[in-house]
Structures are given as C-alpha cells and as structure tokens.
C-alpha cells in the first residue's frame, strides 16, 4: 500500500470522527422533548403577559373610577384583588422564574405537567380579562361573574 492511500484513509477517518463529534445524533425523543419545552415556555410567556394585562387593567379601571375599596367580587375589593394578582405574579409568573425554568432540562412528562398547571391560570385570567373589558364598555363597577 502506498503512502497516498494511507494518508487518504487517515484523512477519511479524521473527517468521519470530526463529523461525529460536531453533529451528535439527536434522538426523536429529544426532538419531541425540545418541542414540548418550547411550547411550555411560550405558554408561560403568554400567561405571564395575560396576568400583566389583567393586573394593569384592574388597577387602571379601579383607580380611574375610584373603586379601589369597592368589591370586585363578594368580599374582595379591587385593592385586595390587585395585591393578590401582584403576589401571584411574583410567585408563579415572574421573569426570574421563567429564566430558571428555561435553564433547567425537564423530561417531556414533567414539561407536560407544567403546561397543564398553566392551563387553569390562563383560563381564569382570560375570563377575568373578558369581564373587565365588558365592565369598561358597560361602565359597571362589578363583573357579571357570580
């Protein structure tokens, strides 16, 4: 075997090893996990923005109509409801929590549990936002939610 063939074979082996190290095999499960992770992070951001909108709308509506100490729901004032939204945001939807969650590597099933935990929050916030928009339009001081 001549020197050119040996160098050629060595070059092919080096190229193959470089390719394997540069482009590691990604499994179908990992691709699916990454898709679920992106869905979770998008759902988190959407819920976070919705919570911010509701919190700001409650404050704006109550202050502009002098309703901070009036009940938005039976036994719950606008002030208390706004404070509750603030606390909930800090504990459950803060940007710091988002960054922490985004940095972690969760399994697909753990990510699905996290997504499922956001669904009721998103639904409740959407209902409240709808009621607040209706209140603003009809100039009501309480939502129509029983």
Beta strands, then each sheet from edge to edge (+ up, - down):
strand 1: 71-73
strand 2: 76-77
sheet 1: 1+ 2-
end
